[in-house]
Amino acid sequence: MNHRLAYRLCLPVLAGLLLTACNEPEAYNGSSSFQSTPSKQSSQSTQVQSNTSSASTSASKSQISEAGKYWKRDGKKVDPTKTKRVMIAEFGVVFVTARDHKIGNNSLSLGTMMRIAGVGRREYKFDDAFKISYPTQLYNAFVKQLEADGYEVIPVDTVVASQSLQEIESAKVGGKTRGNYYHGFFGGKGSQKAEIYPAAGLDRMGAGFLGFGEAKNMKAVNNAMGELKADMALRVLIGVGLINGKACLEPGSSIRAFSDLKSSKMPDGSMTYWPQATTTLHSKKTLFYDSPVIDQKKFEAFKGKVWQVNEAQYANAINKIFPSFADMGLIKLER
């Protein structure tokens, strides 16, 4: 009897702790759903209130330092003196649409019941038309940043018309993906859902069955570089989401660069191409604009907190911080 009484007295306290812990975290740790390898490395949030972009060729020591804090680079640096003509082979935006803290994955039966009821879950509502059109805005902004840095960007129509890129493993526009993220509730690991949309004209590249499609994609990209005489090919995936009702660029965004192309003539007369330099960047932090972009927030049973996004405000906020994001990326590619 005493145990039952104690449990009943503790229920309000436990409920308060759970509800507090399931508020939107200050920053998401580790990877977003579009990064294949999660990491428990702490990911900090960075507030950006104005356009602080500058060409990477004239970057200061502080800008180079900031780029290093935001982006992790694997592979060789890109030599800008040898990579003037650039082909963007892939450009996709990954919209994080839902998160689940999975608070019931601990020993508290109360947590399990509350999770079933929707506590610890987030759902972010974007209009489908916005998810289809907005990636093209970011693509155009990225091209502008490349051109400001002295690159010649091959027009998207020319890239799309490439015979080589017809051989990619195409994936569904708006295709759904899942992954993990780490939050502050007892050091727990949650799950999240996302949808991937390409810029207008470009196809989504999929991994295919057991990931075999990726080799097909890279062969197509390499051949397209040779066909279009590109010095460098880029494959870009940008994660966007919400943090405390504010628009953000997610950790786990990636820029992959392929350069220093070599070729060989095959016995049948065809050419085979391969890049000798591969550079991969992954963003390590959440980059957000300090202004709410939510029209409505409500709690729904089994869904949790449902956030209705104001797309106009959201696009304006991401557009404010994207130049800094892209500029730091170009600095880290080269420095």
Summary of the structure (lengths in Angstrom):
residues: 335
radius of gyration: 22.1
end to end distance: 67.9
largest distance: 86.7
contacts: 1106
relative contact order: 0.23
helix: 35%
strand: 34%
